[in-house]
């Protein structure tokens, strides 16, 4: 578990920041309400001046003699503008805090999915072949029977082929197991294929967060390979699966930048994904 300490630290840090953001936004909202009340008071003073032509003492200098109506109106107008500007500034800070909170929550969800995936991989990787049971001695007059030959594990290529066949049959759990078996077998040149198979199987199971991790791993395996666009499209679809539309659009923008000449079924899938995410 020591290898996952940075992930836990990142998750705790992100959670702290995400919990702090609403408090900051709440404080700024109270400040904004107070400023709005001051603006309304000043506007009432201005309306009173305009209706009665009288004099209202400036709030910043209560001990001085009343100023002329024209000067006081200008002072009040200036104060109103200052308060309105302060109100806009506070609203902007509140919007920034809300946006940071949304981003932090998305990061926490991604870290949580990453942690779950790594823990599952650790648990599955710990399953080593069981030690062969020693042959039991038979009768003295008989020769001990030869042990039955154990079935050889599938190669990575065979596991990928079987997983793709299961995927076509919509047997997503079988396809996932085959993909993980291929990944554990260190498939070398087929590493991207095995990660893509895992992502497709998890998408079929609607496990969108772990599917996003699998697609991201597939893309990282070979960023310029023939299946790299497929990995990016799958990643964008997985993001949409758990509501991260902004990340989905950023992924599709990355796809457009890196593969501007995309055509055929991949181009159609990318266009469909952009429409679903309502990307600009």
C-alpha angles and dihedrals in degrees: 000000000000089000091065098054093102090053091052090048092050091048092049092046092049091047092052092050092046091052092047094053098069091050091054091047090050093052091048090049090056090050090050092052091051091050091048090054091052090050091052091050092051092047090053089052090051092049090050091052093049094049100043103024088224132135126261120193114248111251093224096058112033094162096056125090115267113275127224116285094246094052092045092051089053091049092050092047090050091049091049091052091049092050092046090051090049089049091052090049092052091047089052091051090049091051091050091050091050091049092048090050092053092048092047092050090051090050091050091051090050092048091048091052091047091051093048091049093049093047091050090048090050092050093048093044090055090065101099123178110279117252111260113257111246113251113263115237113253129206115310093244094052133071113241110255116254113254115258112255112256118237111258116241118252118265117243091254092052092047091051092049092048091046093052090050090051090048090055088053089050090243092143098170091053091047091050092051091050092049093051090047090053091049092051089051090062096238096199108196090017093056093105091049092052092049091048090050089052092049092050092048093049091047088054088053089047090240090142100169095053089042088057090053091050093049091047089052090049091052092048090053092066118358094183099038126118091257097046093096089052090054092051093049090049090049091052091049091049091051089053089049092068097034102263096134095155091057089046092055092046089053091050090048088053088051091052092048096047098038107030094159097056113148142164123031093343092056090049092050091049092050091048091050091051091052092050092050091043091232119179 
